[in-house]
Amino acid sequence: MNWFRRVGRREWLAAGLVVLLMIGAVFLLWPAGSPSGSLPPTTSVTVLPTAKPSVTSTAPGSRSGVADEAIVTAEATPDVLPRTRDYRALALAAAKGIYSWDSRSSSYSDVYSKVRSWWELLPDGSNPLSVLVREFEGTGVTAGTFTTLADQSARRSGTAESLRCDLELAKVQEYPAPWEGLHVCTVTVQVVDESSSGRSAYAAPVTVLVNCPPATTAPSGRCAMVGFYATAERIVY
């Protein structure tokens, strides 16, 4: 019984020593910096976002987002004049519009009404509608001839070739406009007439009168067409 106790103590002491040696070896071989026994975490890499260009921009040919006169003119159509203070741009658009129509989609009344809507009467009565009728017929179109033209599917288009305004015109140098803000421009339009019977092209001058601020008779903030001359004896050169 005593021997058993002595042998048991020796075995327990030996076993304890072995356990301590094993624990020490385990600590010596344990991966550094990983107390939990798991693999060390992978180092994270922070990717800085790439700077993106601003999407805010102004329209081509504009200043501070405000369209310039070239864009305003480009947006005009043969049926609509630009709302602008640029009298040259307005004169160009009006001249092209006067010489642009299509009998396949418009009646004479439609064409005349379009031009009539551009003609703003002056308070002094110096530009009566009788002048409009005469000058519009000076383009070679009347209510009677338009019916014949419509039977031939006639259409007309105009492209501006040259523009001269105010002191660029000799007659305006001799007889200046009667008030500040009234401008006189003569446009040479290349006209193309087409129909089922043929096609012809020719140059046609048209003088456009434009009224702009600071004239008291002008609309606020824009110019207006107050007349045009298409008959040969009225063209301003």
LODRENTOR-783236 format. One record per residue (C-alpha): residue number from 0; x, y, z. Coordinates in nm, 4 decimals. Example, Ala and Ser with C-alpha at 12.3 -4.5 7.8 and 13.67 -1.06 7.14 Angstrom:
BEGIN
> resi, X, Y, Z
> 0, 1.2300, -0.4500, 0.7800
> 1, 1.3670, -0.1060, 0.7140
END
This chain:
BEGIN
> resi, X, Y, Z
> 0, 0.0000, 0.0000, 0.0000
> 1, 0.2791, 0.2460, 0.0819
> 2, 0.4774, 0.1264, -0.2174
> 3, 0.1714, 0.1940, -0.4394
> 4, 0.1434, 0.5406, -0.3053
> 5, 0.5153, 0.6056, -0.3601
> 6, 0.5015, 0.4688, -0.7175
> 7, 0.1859, 0.6638, -0.7879
> 8, 0.3484, 0.9860, -0.6741
> 9, 0.6504, 0.9273, -0.8988
> 10, 0.4278, 0.8570, -1.2011
> 11, 0.2156, 1.1630, -1.1374
> 12, 0.5272, 1.3786, -1.0997
> 13, 0.6696, 1.2385, -1.4250
> 14, 0.3397, 1.2821, -1.6043
> 15, 0.3099, 1.6382, -1.4776
> 16, 0.6631, 1.7162, -1.5957
> 17, 0.5817, 1.5798, -1.9419
> 18, 0.2654, 1.7898, -1.9554
> 19, 0.4564, 2.1041, -1.8617
> 20, 0.7178, 2.0348, -2.1301
> 21, 0.4454, 1.9830, -2.3902
> 22, 0.2687, 2.3072, -2.2917
> 23, 0.5981, 2.4966, -2.3167
> 24, 0.6640, 2.3535, -2.6606
> 25, 0.3168, 2.4504, -2.7731
> 26, 0.3688, 2.8118, -2.6612
> 27, 0.7079, 2.8239, -2.8339
> 28, 0.5605, 2.7002, -3.1633
> 29, 0.2356, 2.9084, -3.1475
> 30, 0.2007, 3.1656, -3.4380
> 31, 0.2980, 3.5117, -3.3228
> 32, 0.0256, 3.7775, -3.3019
> 33, -0.2546, 3.5256, -3.3222
> 34, -0.3689, 3.4624, -2.9672
> 35, -0.6977, 3.3167, -3.0774
> 36, -0.5303, 3.0449, -3.2808
> 37, -0.6775, 3.1707, -3.6088
> 38, -0.4792, 3.2897, -3.9089
> 39, -0.3640, 3.6512, -3.8847
> 40, -0.6070, 3.8857, -4.0622
> 41, -0.5135, 4.0007, -4.4096
> 42, -0.4002, 4.3610, -4.4165
> 43, -0.6829, 4.5710, -4.5660
> 44, -0.6024, 4.8160, -4.8446
> 45, -0.8086, 5.1349, -4.8589
> 46, -0.8695, 5.2425, -5.2210
> 47, -0.9253, 5.6145, -5.2509
> 48, -1.2140, 5.7036, -5.4842
> 49, -1.1053, 5.8417, -5.8177
> 50, -1.1982, 6.2045, -5.8582
> 51, -1.4789, 6.2452, -6.1119
> 52, -1.5087, 6.5484, -6.3386
> 53, -1.7971, 6.7787, -6.2663
> 54, -2.1000, 6.7172, -6.4843
> 55, -2.1994, 7.0823, -6.4657
> 56, -2.1183, 7.2582, -6.7892
> 57, -2.2456, 7.5393, -7.0027
> 58, -2.3813, 7.5017, -7.3512
> 59, -2.1331, 7.5455, -7.6383
> 60, -2.1004, 7.9080, -7.7354
> 61, -2.2623, 8.0273, -7.4145
> 62, -2.1487, 8.2503, -7.1324
> 63, -2.2502, 8.1551, -6.7776
> 64, -2.5137, 7.9208, -6.9151
> 65, -2.6895, 8.1939, -7.1120
> 66, -2.7293, 8.1134, -7.4816
> 67, -2.5618, 8.3585, -7.7146
> 68, -2.7202, 8.5066, -8.0249
> 69, -2.5823, 8.2404, -8.2589
> 70, -2.7682, 7.9717, -8.0642
> 71, -3.0843, 8.1810, -8.0445
> 72, -3.0755, 8.2287, -8.4214
> 73, -3.0092, 7.8616, -8.4822
> 74, -3.3175, 7.7748, -8.2781
> 75, -3.5393, 7.9944, -8.4966
> 76, -3.7474, 7.8217, -8.7631
> 77, -3.9099, 7.9481, -9.0854
> 78, -4.2286, 7.9887, -8.8791
> 79, -4.0880, 8.1438, -8.5598
> 80, -3.8597, 8.4445, -8.5200
> 81, -3.6017, 8.4438, -8.2393
> 82, -3.6813, 8.6527, -7.9328
> 83, -3.3598, 8.8501, -7.9245
> 84, -3.2070, 9.1959, -7.9029
> 85, -2.9687, 9.1108, -8.1864
> 86, -3.1236, 9.2986, -8.4803
> 87, -2.8927, 9.1297, -8.7298
> 88, -3.0002, 8.7839, -8.6161
> 89, -3.3649, 8.8861, -8.6353
> 90, -3.3239, 9.0336, -8.9849
> 91, -3.1590, 8.7137, -9.1096
> 92, -3.4314, 8.4912, -8.9674
> 93, -3.7083, 8.7116, -9.1064
> 94, -3.5554, 8.7252, -9.4551
> 95, -3.5208, 8.3476, -9.4719
> 96, -3.8715, 8.2983, -9.3351
> 97, -4.0289, 8.5371, -9.5875
> 98, -3.8815, 8.3255, -9.8658
> 99, -3.9710, 7.9869, -9.7160
> 100, -4.3062, 7.8078, -9.7557
> 101, -4.4535, 7.4796, -9.8767
> 102, -4.7899, 7.4641, -10.0521
> 103, -4.8122, 7.0900, -9.9764
> 104, -4.8678, 7.1623, -9.6080
> 105, -4.9772, 7.5288, -9.5962
> 106, -5.2387, 7.7445, -9.7611
> 107, -5.1853, 8.1011, -9.8771
> 108, -5.3647, 8.2179, -9.5651
> 109, -5.1202, 8.0188, -9.3488
> 110, -4.8173, 8.1681, -9.5217
> 111, -4.9498, 8.5231, -9.5085
> 112, -5.0581, 8.4875, -9.1440
> 113, -4.7107, 8.3737, -9.0478
> 114, -4.5508, 8.6864, -9.1919
> 115, -4.8318, 8.9038, -9.0579
> 116, -4.7599, 8.7754, -8.7038
> 117, -4.4043, 8.9102, -8.7336
> 118, -4.5095, 9.2571, -8.8517
> 119, -4.5599, 9.4699, -8.5391
> 120, -4.7543, 9.7876, -8.6065
> 121, -4.6025, 10.1150, -8.4866
> 122, -4.8088, 10.3649, -8.2843
> 123, -4.7567, 10.6376, -8.5430
> 124, -4.9161, 10.4242, -8.8166
> 125, -4.6112, 10.4510, -9.0427
> 126, -4.6121, 10.0790, -9.1286
> 127, -4.9724, 9.9954, -9.2228
> 128, -5.0737, 9.6438, -9.3248
> 129, -5.1349, 9.7687, -9.6789
> 130, -4.7560, 9.7942, -9.7099
> 131, -4.7234, 9.4365, -9.5861
> 132, -4.9656, 9.3100, -9.8519
> 133, -4.7843, 9.4976, -10.1282
> 134, -4.4369, 9.3833, -10.0235
> 135, -4.5399, 9.0238, -9.9666
> 136, -4.6836, 9.0141, -10.3157
> 137, -4.3490, 9.1563, -10.4242
> 138, -4.1998, 8.8141, -10.3460
> 139, -4.4009, 8.6791, -10.6395
> 140, -4.6861, 8.5195, -10.4439
> 141, -5.0505, 8.6259, -10.4380
> 142, -5.3672, 8.4473, -10.3323
> 143, -5.4417, 8.3697, -10.6986
> 144, -5.0976, 8.2442, -10.7988
> 145, -5.0643, 8.0376, -10.4826
> 146, -5.3633, 7.8234, -10.5881
> 147, -5.1880, 7.7405, -10.9140
> 148, -4.8630, 7.6751, -10.7294
> 149, -5.0394, 7.4407, -10.4864
> 150, -5.1661, 7.2339, -10.7808
> 151, -4.8005, 7.1831, -10.8724
> 152, -4.6922, 7.0962, -10.5128
> 153, -4.4743, 7.4069, -10.5120
> 154, -4.2379, 7.4875, -10.2262
> 155, -3.9804, 7.7571, -10.1649
> 156, -3.6745, 7.7742, -9.9425
> 157, -3.4376, 8.0617, -9.8706
> 158, -3.0775, 8.0728, -9.7530
> 159, -2.9107, 8.3978, -9.6518
> 160, -2.5987, 8.4802, -9.8543
> 161, -2.5121, 8.8280, -9.7289
> 162, -2.6220, 9.0782, -9.4658
> 163, -2.5598, 9.4515, -9.4415
> 164, -2.7107, 9.6794, -9.1798
> 165, -2.7326, 10.0488, -9.0945
> 166, -2.4199, 10.2452, -9.1943
> 167, -2.3083, 9.9550, -9.4142
> 168, -2.5853, 10.0719, -9.6474
> 169, -2.5242, 10.3871, -9.8513
> 170, -2.8866, 10.4994, -9.8354
> 171, -2.8885, 10.4783, -9.4566
> 172, -2.5756, 10.6928, -9.4463
> 173, -2.7616, 10.9523, -9.6512
> 174, -3.0897, 10.9137, -9.4627
> 175, -3.0278, 10.7837, -9.1084
> 176, -3.3031, 10.6074, -8.9164
> 177, -3.5422, 10.8577, -8.7550
> 178, -3.4919, 10.7249, -8.4004
> 179, -3.2403, 10.5304, -8.1940
> 180, -3.3131, 10.1589, -8.1936
> 181, -3.4566, 10.1425, -8.5455
> 182, -3.2314, 9.9347, -8.7721
> 183, -3.2366, 9.8731, -9.1466
> 184, -3.0800, 9.5538, -9.2845
> 185, -3.0685, 9.4271, -9.6407
> 186, -3.0292, 9.0527, -9.6817
> 187, -2.9495, 8.8759, -10.0064
> 188, -3.1366, 8.5459, -10.0032
> 189, -3.0584, 8.2518, -10.2280
> 190, -3.4049, 8.1256, -10.3177
> 191, -3.4887, 7.7802, -10.4508
> 192, -3.8351, 7.7243, -10.6030
> 193, -3.9378, 7.3624, -10.6614
> 194, -4.2543, 7.2071, -10.8009
> 195, -4.3729, 6.9133, -11.0044
> 196, -4.2903, 7.1139, -11.3162
> 197, -3.9261, 7.1894, -11.2326
> 198, -3.6756, 7.3706, -11.0163
> 199, -3.5223, 7.7181, -11.0295
> 200, -3.2754, 7.9099, -10.8137
> 201, -3.2077, 8.2839, -10.7948
> 202, -3.0894, 8.5592, -10.5599
> 203, -3.3442, 8.7958, -10.4080
> 204, -3.2665, 9.1013, -10.1907
> 205, -3.5034, 9.1872, -9.9064
> 206, -3.4772, 9.4858, -9.6731
> 207, -3.5928, 9.4210, -9.3165
> 208, -3.6754, 9.6982, -9.0667
> 209, -3.6111, 9.6027, -8.7037
> 210, -3.7121, 9.8021, -8.3959
> 211, -3.5129, 9.7414, -8.0754
> 212, -3.4654, 9.8922, -7.7294
> 213, -3.3981, 10.1695, -7.6327
> 214, -3.6705, 10.2791, -7.8753
> 215, -3.9850, 10.3539, -7.6763
> 216, -4.1879, 10.1893, -7.9533
> 217, -3.9941, 9.8597, -7.9210
> 218, -4.1042, 9.5627, -7.7103
> 219, -3.9387, 9.5309, -7.3703
> 220, -3.6176, 9.3293, -7.3838
> 221, -3.6290, 9.2248, -7.7487
> 222, -3.6409, 9.3448, -8.1061
> 223, -3.9347, 9.3244, -8.3451
> 224, -3.9753, 9.3296, -8.7208
> 225, -4.1761, 9.6364, -8.8150
> 226, -4.1521, 9.6070, -9.1921
> 227, -3.9757, 9.4671, -9.4951
> 228, -3.9324, 9.5638, -9.8585
> 229, -3.9239, 9.3058, -10.1362
> 230, -4.0197, 9.5245, -10.4339
> 231, -3.7205, 9.6401, -10.6360
> 232, -3.7846, 10.0136, -10.5961
> 233, -3.7942, 9.9909, -10.2147
> 234, -3.4819, 9.7829, -10.1474
> 235, -3.2210, 9.9766, -9.9470
> 236, -2.8676, 9.9445, -10.0811
END
